[in-house]
Structures are given as C-alpha cells and as structure tokens.
Amino acid sequence: MPHIVIKAVEGATERQIEEAAIQIADVIHKTLGKPAKYISVSYEGYAFGEWEGVYNEFVKDKDNVFVKPGYTNPKTFS
C-alpha cells in the first residue's frame, strides 16, 4: 500500500513509463509519508479507440478524481 495505476493512451516508451512510475512513487513517498518499500505503480496502455470507455468508467463525474483533465470529450480531447 499504496498501489497507483497509470492508465494512458499508448504511445510512451517503456523508459518513459518507468521514469513516470519512479517519479510518482517518489512523490507519494514524500507527500504522504509512505515508506518507498510499500509503494507500487503499474501501467495500463489503451488504444485510442478504447480511451472513451476508460474515461467514462474512471474519470467522468468521479468525486475521487482530484486533477480533472482539460477535456470533456474523450473522442476528440476537446
């Protein structure tokens, strides 16, 4: 605990994903005070056509999304 999941449209390299995961884990460690050995981060890549489903299930109208995206249409990102 905690476990963080990065969900994104595919396109990042494995190195970029790994670096993002390391930085996210470090932020969790520093801001929430959780020991690094208890933090895990995973990545789920989605095709562009799948993103609307991800957005609707995990982002749209969710009270636990503290940083909202700057779009409301996941098909066009506008």
N, C-alpha and C positions, 0 to 999 in steps of 0.2 A: 504494500500500500504506500503511496497511491499508484494507480496504473493510468496512464494517459494514452489516448488513441488519437493519432493524427489521421484524419480522413481527408483525402485530396484527389482532385483530378490528376490522373497520371501525367508524367512528364518530367518530374525531377529525377536526377541521377541517384543512384544508391548512396553515393558520398554525400550529396546534399541532404538526403533523408536522414542519414546517420548524424550529420552535423546538427541538423534541426533537433533531432531527438536528444542529443547530448546537451544542447543549449537549453531545451525545455526542461530536462531533468535538473540541470543546474539552477534554473530559475525556481523550480518547485522546492529544491533543497534550500535555497537562500530565502525565499519569501514565506514558505510555510514551515520551515524548520524541520522538514522530514529528513532523516538520515539518507544519504545517497544510496546506501545498500538496499533500501526498501523501495526505491523508485524504479518503475519500469515504463517504457514507452514503446508503443508499436505503431505500425503504419499500415493503412489500408488504401490502396490505389484504386481509383474508379475510372472507367471510360467516361468521356464527356457526356454521352447519352444516358449514363447511369446517375449522373450527379443530381438531377431533379429529385429522384427518389431519396437520395441521401439528405438533401436539403429539406425536403418535406418531412422526413422522419426525425431528423436530429437537430434541425436549426429553426425552421419556420414555427413561429408562435411559441417557442420554448422559453420558459422563465429562467432556466438554468444556463442559457447562452449569454454570457456576460459581455462578450465582444461580438456585436452583430455585424454581419457583412454589409457592404455598401451597395447591395443589390437586393431586389425582391423577386426578380425573375431568373431562376436558375438555368433557363434555357439560353438566355442571351447575356446574363450577368449585368443587366441594367435595372 
